[in-house]
C-alpha cells in the first residue's frame, strides 16, 4: 500500500448535506435542545447539551456519552462521542447550518475514522447509514412534525 493510500485510510470522514425548509434557528435547536434532539435522533437525553457538558444520549439498545464542544446558534453545533460499545471509536461530529433562502442547508461531518484499524471499516459503514437515516428523520421532524423512527416496544 502506498503512503498516500494509507494516510487516506487513516483519515476518513462521513460528510452529508441536507436542504431543509426550516430556518437555521429551528435546525440548531433540533441539535442543541435535549427535548428537540430526542424527538428525532436518540430516545432520551440526560444532560443539558451545553458547551463543556457531558450528556448521555440514549437509544433502546445503548447509551453514548457526548461531550459538547461548541454551540453557536444558529450556525454551528459540535460534539465528541464514542460510537462503539467498547469506546474504541471516538469521533467528532460537526454540524454547520447555513441559511438557504427561507430554509437551511445542513452539513454534517463525523470522523475521523482510521480504516486501517480492525473493525473500523464496519463502524464507518454503520455510522454512514445511521447518519443518513437520522438526517432523513431530522427533515421529517423539523419540516413536517413527523417522527419516522419505529415505536419503542
N, C-alpha and C positions, 0 to 999 in steps of 0.2 A: 504494500500500500504506500502510495506517495505521501510526502509530508503534508501537502495541500489537502489531500483526501482525509487524512487523519485529523487534521486541525478542523476541517469542516464537520466531521462526525462528532467532535468533542463540543461543538457549539451550535446545536440545533435549537431552533425556536419555533413554537407554534405561533402563527400570525393569522388573524381573522379580522375581517371588516364586515360591518353590517350597517345598512341605512335604516333609520327608524323615523317614524312620523313624530315621535315625542321630542320635545325640546331638550337641550342639553341639561337643564336643571333637573328635569324629571329623570333622565337617564342616570345622572350622577347619584341622585337619591336612591335609585334602584340598587346601586352598589354600596353606598355608604350608610344607609339606614338599616338596622337589623331586621325590622319588620318587613321592609321592602325586599331586602335580599332573600329572606326566607319565603317570599311569595313567588319566586321564580327560580331560585338556584338551589339552595340547601333547604332542609325542612325546618331547621331552627338555628338561631344564632345565640350563643351565650357570650355576652360582652358587648362593648359599645361601638366597635368598628372605628374608634377614634385613633388618630395617629399616635404611635408609640404603644398602643394597647395590643394585647394578645386576646383574640376572640376564638371561640370554638364554633366551627361550622359543623352541623350535624345532619347526616342523612340517615336513612333507615338502617344502613349496614355499616356505618363508620362515622367517626368524629375526627376532624382535622383542625389542628391549631393554625391560625393565620395571624401573622404579625403585620399590623397595618403600618406601612412605611410612608405613605403620602396620601393626602386628600386635598385637592384644590378645586373646590366647586366653581363652575360646573364642568371643568375641563379634564380632570385627571384623578385617578384613584390607583393605588399600587399597594400590593401586599406580597409577603413571602409565606410559603406554606410547604408542607411535605405531602406529596401525593400518595406515597406508598404507606401501607400499614406499618412497615418496619422503619419508617422515617429515612429511608435511604435516598429518596428522590426529593430534593428540596429545590423549588423553583420560585421565581419572582413573576408575578402577574402584574402587567401594566395595562391600564385601560385609559385610552385617550378619547375624549369626546369633543368633536368639532361641530359647530353649527353648520347645517346643510339646508339652506332655505329656511322653512319653518320647522324642520326636524333636526336630526343629528346623524353624524357619521361616527360610529364606534369602531375603534381599532384596539384589538386585544392582542397582547403578546405574552407568552408564557414560556419560560426557559431559564437558563439553558439546560438542555438535555445532552448528556455525554453518551452518545450512542456506542462508544467503544466499551462501556461497562456492561456486565451481564444484566439482563433484564430491562435495560434502559430503553431499548427499541420498543419493547412491548408497552412500557409506561408512556412513552412518547405517543404511540398509536392510540392507546386508550384515552389519553388526555386530549388528543386532537378530536376524537369522536365525541367525547364528553363536552368539550367546548362548543362544538357545532350544535349539539342538542341544547346546551344551556343558552346559547345566543339566540337560537330559534325561539326558545321559551321566553327569553327577555323581550323579544319583539312582540310576541303574543301578549305578554303581560302589560308592557307599557303602552302599546299601541291599541290593544283591543280589550284589555282587562281579563284575559283568559289565561288559565294555567294548563299547559299541555302535559304536565307530569302525570304519571299514573297515581291513582289514590294510594295512600298508605294503608296497608291492611293490618 
